[in-house]
Amino acid sequence: MKKIFTTLFAVSLASLASAQCSMLFFSEYIEGTGNDKALEIYNPTSQPISLAGFFIRRYSNGASDYTAGGELALSGTIAPHDVWVVVNGQTAPATSPPSPACSPDLQLFADQLDGAYPAPTYVNGNDALTLEFGTAIVDIFGKIGEDPGTAWTDVFPYTDAQGKWITKDHTMRRKASVVSGVTTNPSAFNPMAEYDTLLNNTWDGLGTHECACFTGIKEVSKQYVSVYPNPANQSDVTISTKNKVDRVELMDRSGKLVAVFENKESSISGMHFSTAGLEKGLYIVKAYFSQNAIGYSKLSIN
């Protein structure tokens, strides 16, 4: 029975991955100076998605497998229409191989730090990356098995024989019109087809992503929901919004509901609640407004 369930789930996952707005995908790629590298993953659905069983894998220098490029097992839960940011985890200069530390300022954006070298965020512009559930590919950045030289470019066949480097010394942000990942290795990787390219060391977009999957009709975009202090130290917490919050639900990293707070205040906006008695960890905050609108944020309790 377990084997049958696993097979059915794999078939279901493949179906979801090919459907619009139904499966995780890469939303940002940062190939910055030194080891200032980061990847962002977007949840285009209206439900939290657990990252258990998901991996980021790097196919280094044209390799057809990820042995030399390493993998990262993801953990945590991505809230609806939210992102998960993975940043290079090197905190001190290394001598083997020689490499600088990742900037602490960039690491502040991280929901999860990558592991030691070799690991997926040790990209240098010519490595393919995949987001996979088990061994099922749900998104690909680059082309597995192709070494483009220094970087993929903007001129066919998109290798460095001609054109401008795009995947090296650039930040690349998925276009808002993209609503699903690339699940089949492309015959050619045109980085400009689905990504906007930004200057080197551009980090200001990390932590949010605009996508056509989010209509905003029934939900309040997360940029209108902020929680502070964050991290909280088992203390009173304030949700700051433009609208009054009727109720707040807290879910743990697995998506399990752990607390519900009703707003009994007369304030026209925001809400206060206490985290006293809650275990340390990362929580998803789900705020309910009038007219069935919902907003999401994250809260860390130390």
Secondary structure, 3 states (H helix, E strand, C coil): CHHHHHHHHHHHHHHHHHCCCCCCEEEEEEECCCCCEEEEEECCCCCCEECCCEEEEEEHHHCCCCCCCCEEECCCEECCCCEEEEECCCCCCEECCEECCCCHHHHCCCCEECCCCCCCCCCCCCCEEEEEECCEEEEEECCCCCCCCCCCECCCCCCCCCCCECCCCEEEEECCCCCCCCCCCCCCCCHHHHEEEECCCCCCCCCCCCCCCCCCCCCCCHHHCEEECCCECCCEEEEECCCEEEEEEEECCCCCEEEEEECCCCCCCEEEEECCCCCCEEEEEEEEEHHHCEEEEEEEEC
